Amino acid sequence: MTLYLDLNVLQSVPAANLNRDDLGSPKQVRYGDALRIRVSSQSWKRPIRLGVEKDLGEKAARTRLVPVKVQQALERAGWPTELAAFAGSQVAVSAGKKGIGLEAAGHTSVLLFLPEAAIEELATVCAEHREALEAAMTKAASAKKGAKAPQVLPPNSIEEILKRRTASISLLGRMLAELPDANVDGAAQVAHAFTTHASEPQRDYFTAVDDWLGESETGSGHLDTAEFAAGVFYRYGTVNVTDLLKNLEGDLKAARTVLASFAEHFLMSLPQAKKNSTAPHTLPDLAYLAVREHRPLSLAAAFETPVTADRQGGFSKPSRQALDTYTVNINRLTGDRNRPFHGHTIIDPAEKPKGLGTAHESYHQLVEAAVETAISAADSTVAGAQQ
């Protein structure tokens, strides 16, 4: 049996541009024949990942700069710049049968995702093979232009380091075609957030004053236009608890910690784009968590028909009501089966949703109850499989 923790959030966001397209406009999606403002999953996953890593005290980096960082580590250890640069490039050349592609300025041709601590470990491998690196660099200097660089560092040692994981790698996954054994099927999935109602970008014409203009001079030092949007967003994510436990090699304590941290940051995080000019630091009006067996369940279809504003002109309360109504019907269709837990916390305690399970006073209490159920069920499943 596979277990999932589903996270559903409704969050009102004021004027902001959390996630821009190639022209600088808020991203959009057409759903239910209405344009909505959209925030990509990648945009929201980054602050979640950084928050999880901070909680756990183990940072990972998604980067093309591994050779450069190894070079810098070796230079700090007193290596000549030329030799340090050659050693850094050898880290990429020596990984896998054909190496990881190396481009100008010492960048790898693909993004790597690895623990930050790996840089010092890679530098240590270089130090252990310094003589071989010096000899290879001398030989390379006299080789024909365009000749393929030899693999000087031991591939097994380099690959072992590049394949290491942090909890966030186990959670979010890693793809590296050049080194298939390093691939990790992520346990977490995050959907693109979108407004529950029709919404389009708005233009903002702005100016900036030049403080040192003379008294007789008029006008601004700078003028331009920018775009922003506002709305109530439906956000959804799910964690395959069974896969997370597998990725963490069966460590229930670690799985509980990672799952709770992910859930907390899913609720509390916000993309940081344009934050200095918009400061849209809101929190969810409603959080609904469910532990499900066999398959996850998004409630996005609750908003396929765009929500319309209530008499006061707001979308938050109608959105909460639409989610509750849809969930009541989904629960009827599924017969409330294969769901060991579901519960919610809501901005207005006077509201009594019918389909969102047990009410909890705070995000923390809700997360704690959901995670405890998920981990206990996962533990029971593992124990049953071992008997």
C-alpha positions, -999 to 999 in steps of 0.1 A, spaced: 0 0 0 13 35 -9 5 64 13 3 101 4 0 133 23 -21 158 3 -18 195 10 -45 220 -2 -43 257 4 -63 288 -3 -43 320 0 -52 356 -8 -23 375 -24 -25 413 -29 -8 432 -57 23 412 -66 43 396 -94 53 364 -77 63 346 -110 71 364 -143 70 352 -179 97 361 -205 81 395 -209 80 403 -172 42 398 -169 26 376 -142 22 341 -156 -13 331 -167 -34 300 -175 -68 296 -191 -89 272 -171 -127 269 -173 -127 293 -202 -114 321 -179 -79 336 -176 -63 330 -142 -30 342 -127 -6 314 -123 25 307 -102 47 279 -114 55 250 -92 93 256 -96 88 291 -83 71 279 -51 93 248 -46 124 268 -42 115 287 -10 101 254 3 133 236 -4 154 263 12 132 263 43 135 226 47 173 227 43 175 254 69 154 234 93 176 203 88 209 221 87 220 204 55 222 225 24 221 213 -12 230 233 -43 215 231 -78 243 244 -99 266 243 -130 295 257 -110 309 226 -93 343 228 -112 346 265 -103 338 258 -66 363 230 -65 389 253 -81 382 280 -54 385 254 -26 419 243 -39 431 279 -43 422 285 -7 444 255 1 473 271 -17 471 255 -51 483 276 -81 453 289 -101 461 271 -133 464 237 -116 433 243 -94 413 251 -126 425 220 -143 416 199 -113 381 214 -111 376 206 -148 387 170 -141 358 166 -116 334 170 -145 356 150 -170 360 121 -147 323 115 -138 307 87 -156 319 68 -186 320 99 -209 321 126 -182 298 155 -176 300 181 -204 322 211 -196 316 245 -211 333 278 -211 343 294 -178 343 260 -161 306 255 -161 291 220 -165 267 216 -194 239 204 -170 227 215 -136 239 192 -108 220 188 -75 243 178 -47 251 185 -10 272 216 -5 296 196 16 305 176 -16 327 205 -28 353 199 0 351 161 -5 358 166 -42 387 189 -34 401 162 -11 400 136 -39 419 161 -61 445 166 -33 450 128 -31 458 127 -69 477 160 -72 508 145 -88 487 128 -115 468 161 -121 501 180 -125 514 154 -150 482 154 -170 481 192 -171 517 193 -184 508 167 -210 476 186 -220 496 218 -226 515 201 -254 486 181 -268 468 190 -301 441 217 -298 407 201 -294 421 168 -280 399 151 -255 410 155 -219 419 122 -202 401 111 -170 427 115 -143 406 113 -112 391 79 -102 355 79 -116 342 57 -87 353 82 -61 338 112 -80 306 94 -87 302 83 -51 303 119 -40 280 132 -68 255 105 -59 252 116 -23 219 129 -11 205 153 14 169 151 27 158 177 2 172 156 -27 153 126 -13 122 148 -11 123 166 -44 143 142 -66 173 145 -90 177 138 -127 212 134 -142 212 115 -175 251 114 -176 251 96 -143 220 74 -141 228 59 -108 226 94 -93 189 97 -103 164 100 -74 127 98 -79 114 127 -59 87 119 -33 71 154 -35 49 168 -63 38 204 -64 12 218 -87 11 252 -104 -9 276 -82 -37 295 -99 -64 319 -89 -98 305 -81 -115 333 -101 -109 351 -134 -80 375 -131 -56 393 -154 -25 413 -150 -27 451 -144 -2 477 -155 16 500 -132 31 533 -145 58 545 -121 84 571 -118 115 576 -97 127 610 -85 163 622 -90 171 636 -56 199 659 -69 180 677 -96 182 715 -94 153 735 -81 144 747 -116 146 713 -131 114 692 -133 106 657 -143 116 623 -130 150 605 -131 133 574 -144 99 562 -156 86 528 -167 57 504 -165 55 471 -147 28 445 -143 12 430 -112 -18 409 -103 -38 399 -72 -62 371 -63 -70 341 -42 -48 312 -52 -55 275 -49 -23 256 -42 -18 219 -41 11 195 -33 14 159 -23 42 137 -8 45 100 -15 53 91 21 61 55 11 87 67 -15 101 93 10 107 65 35 123 44 8 146 73 -2 156 78 34 164 41 37 136 34 61 145 60 87 111 68 103 125 96 125 141 113 95 109 108 74 88 124 101 111 154 104 113 159 66 76 155 61 67 179 89 92 205 76 79 202 40 43 206 52 51 237 74 70 254 46 44 245 20 19 265 42 42 293 52 64 300 22 60 326 -6 80 332 -38 102 363 -33 100 379 -67 94 417 -65 91 415 -27 107 449 -21 82 467 -42 51 447 -33 56 430 1 27 405 -4 34 385 28 1 368 34 -7 334 49 -33 309 38 -70 315 48 -76 278 46 -54 247 48 -68 212 42 -45 182 47 -54 146 40 -36 113 43 -46 90 14 -39 54 4 -32 42 -31 -33 76 -49 -32 114 -42 -62 136 -50 -60 173 -62 -91 194 -56 -83 219 -84 -115 210 -102 -134 228 -75 -125 259 -94 -130 249 -130 -160 271 -128 -145 305 -117 -156 317 -83 -176 349 -83 -173 376 -56 -196 377 -27 -218 408 -18 -188 424 -1 -167 420 -33 -143 394 -20 -132 360 -34 -118 344 -2 -150 332 15 -167 320 -18 -135 301 -26 -135 284 8 -172 275 3 -165 262 -32 -137 240 -20 -159 226 8 -188 219 -15 -166 201 -40 -149 181 -12 -183 170 2 -192 156 -32 -158 140 -38 -161 123 -3 -195 110 -14 -181 96 -46 -152 79 -29 -173 68 1 -148 83 25 -126 53 19 -88 50 18 -83 82 38 -69 76 73 -69 113 81 -82 146 69 -85 179 87 -83 217 83 -76 250 98 -95 281 87 -92 319 92 -127 322 106 -135 297 133 -172 304 129 -171 287 95 -179 250 99 -169 232 67 -187 199 62 -162 181 40 -128 191 53 -125 168 83 -115 177 119 -110 214 126 -76 224 142 -67 257 158 -34 262 141 -13 252 111 12 235 135 -15 213 151 -29 204 117 5 194 103 14 175 135 -18 154 134 -15 147 96 22 137 98 18 115 128 -10 96 110 10 93 78 42 81 95 23 57 118 5 42 88 37 39 68 54 22 97 25 -3 100 27 -10 62 65 -16 64 61 -39 94 33 -58 77 54 -63 46 83 -77 67 62 -103 84 
